[in-house]
Amino acid sequence: MAEGDRRKIRIVCIEDDPDMIDLIRLIVTRRGYELVGWATGGVEGIEVIRREKPDLVLLDLMMPDIDGWEVYQQMKADPELRNIPVIVVTARAQHVDRILGLHIARVDDYLTKPFGPSELIASIERVMGRSTPAESGQEQA
């Protein structure tokens, strides 16, 4: 069933800028990850996350309808979504925002825009190395 050593990590991107979604799609698919869904707003984003149940969510904070913190809170309140790792990807670069995200809200990582492809991939690898999705369960049986 597995292609290669491991299954592809399935990612959902919630980001209000379609060009940024395209850039993220390009970066992650070139690295062998799969972008299984995306949304340009928080309400739609929650629906995509519920439908796809991805291995990882890349989440912008500033969006037109509900912000990324509300999306994150809804994920953590849902037993089916609460264990999905979240990397915040935002233009909010102030130190206090980073502390709020990492230490108070306890997101898995916090990237500020602009970022380079290697920064995004390093963040994904760091987070997914911490919580390997279903691949570890197969070998233990």
C-alpha positions as CSV (number, residue, x, y, z in Angstrom):
1,M,0.0,0.0,0.0
2,A,2.7,2.5,0.9
3,E,4.5,4.2,-1.9
4,G,8.1,4.5,-1.0
5,D,9.1,4.5,2.6
6,R,6.2,6.5,3.9
7,R,2.8,7.8,2.9
8,K,2.5,11.4,1.8
9,I,1.8,13.9,4.5
10,R,-1.6,15.5,3.7
11,I,-1.7,19.3,4.3
12,V,-4.6,21.8,4.3
13,C,-3.8,25.5,3.9
14,I,-6.1,28.2,5.2
15,E,-4.9,31.5,3.7
16,D,-6.7,34.6,2.4
17,D,-4.2,35.2,-0.4
18,P,-4.7,32.9,-3.4
19,D,-1.2,33.7,-4.6
20,M,0.2,32.5,-1.3
21,I,-1.8,29.3,-1.5
22,D,-0.3,28.7,-5.0
23,L,3.2,29.3,-3.6
24,I,2.7,27.0,-0.7
25,R,1.3,24.3,-3.0
26,L,4.4,24.6,-5.2
27,I,6.8,24.4,-2.2
28,V,5.1,21.4,-0.5
29,T,4.3,19.3,-3.6
30,R,7.9,19.7,-4.8
31,R,9.0,18.2,-1.5
32,G,6.6,15.3,-1.8
33,Y,3.8,16.4,0.5
34,E,0.2,16.6,-0.7
35,L,-1.9,19.7,-0.5
36,V,-5.4,18.1,-0.1
37,G,-7.4,21.2,0.5
38,W,-7.3,24.9,0.9
39,A,-9.6,27.8,1.7
40,T,-9.4,31.6,1.6
41,G,-11.4,32.1,4.8
42,G,-11.8,30.7,8.2
43,V,-15.4,29.4,7.9
44,E,-14.6,27.5,4.7
45,G,-11.3,26.4,6.2
46,I,-13.0,24.6,9.1
47,E,-15.2,22.8,6.6
48,V,-12.2,21.7,4.6
49,I,-10.4,20.5,7.7
50,R,-13.4,18.5,8.8
51,R,-13.8,17.0,5.4
52,E,-10.2,16.2,4.7
53,K,-8.9,15.4,8.2
54,P,-5.3,16.3,7.1
55,D,-2.1,15.4,8.9
56,L,-1.2,19.1,9.2
57,V,-2.8,22.5,8.8
58,L,-1.0,25.7,7.7
59,L,-3.1,28.5,9.1
60,D,-3.0,32.3,8.4
61,L,-4.2,34.5,11.3
62,M,-5.7,37.5,9.4
63,M,-8.7,36.5,7.3
64,P,-11.8,38.3,6.1
65,D,-14.5,36.3,8.0
66,I,-13.2,34.6,11.2
67,D,-9.6,34.8,12.0
68,G,-7.1,32.0,12.4
69,W,-7.3,32.0,16.2
70,E,-11.0,31.2,16.0
71,V,-10.3,28.4,13.5
72,Y,-7.6,27.1,15.8
73,Q,-10.0,27.2,18.8
74,Q,-12.7,25.4,16.9
75,M,-10.2,22.7,15.9
76,K,-9.1,22.2,19.5
77,A,-12.7,22.0,20.7
78,D,-13.5,19.2,18.2
79,P,-12.3,15.7,19.3
80,E,-11.8,14.6,15.7
81,L,-9.5,17.6,14.9
82,R,-7.8,18.6,18.1
83,N,-4.7,16.4,17.5
84,I,-4.0,17.8,14.1
85,P,-0.8,19.8,14.2
86,V,-1.1,23.5,13.2
87,I,1.6,25.8,11.9
88,V,0.6,29.4,11.9
89,V,1.8,31.2,8.8
90,T,1.3,35.0,9.2
91,A,2.5,38.5,8.6
92,R,2.0,39.2,12.3
93,A,5.7,39.3,13.2
94,Q,5.6,41.0,16.6
95,H,7.3,39.1,19.3
96,V,4.2,39.1,21.5
97,D,2.2,37.4,18.7
98,R,4.8,34.7,18.5
99,I,4.8,34.1,22.2
100,L,0.9,34.1,22.2
101,G,1.0,31.5,19.5
102,L,3.7,29.1,20.7
103,H,3.4,29.4,24.5
104,I,-0.2,30.4,25.3
105,A,-2.2,28.9,22.4
106,R,0.4,26.2,21.9
107,V,0.4,26.0,18.1
108,D,3.0,23.6,16.8
109,D,5.0,26.2,15.1
110,Y,4.9,29.9,14.0
111,L,6.2,31.2,10.7
112,T,6.2,34.8,9.8
113,K,5.8,36.1,6.2
114,P,7.8,36.6,4.1
115,F,9.4,33.2,4.5
116,G,11.6,31.1,2.2
117,P,10.8,27.6,0.9
118,S,13.5,26.1,3.2
119,E,11.9,27.7,6.3
120,L,8.5,26.3,5.5
121,I,9.9,22.8,4.8
122,A,12.0,22.9,7.9
123,S,8.9,23.8,10.0
124,I,6.8,21.0,8.5
125,E,9.6,18.5,9.1
126,R,10.1,19.7,12.6
127,V,6.4,19.5,13.4
128,M,5.7,16.2,11.6
129,G,8.8,14.6,13.1
130,R,7.3,15.4,16.5
131,S,4.0,13.7,15.6
132,T,4.4,11.1,12.9
133,P,0.9,10.5,11.5
134,A,-0.4,6.9,11.1
135,E,2.9,5.5,9.6
136,S,4.2,4.4,13.0
137,G,1.1,2.4,13.8
138,Q,1.6,0.1,10.8
139,E,5.0,-1.2,11.9
140,Q,4.1,-1.9,15.5
141,A,1.3,-4.5,15.0
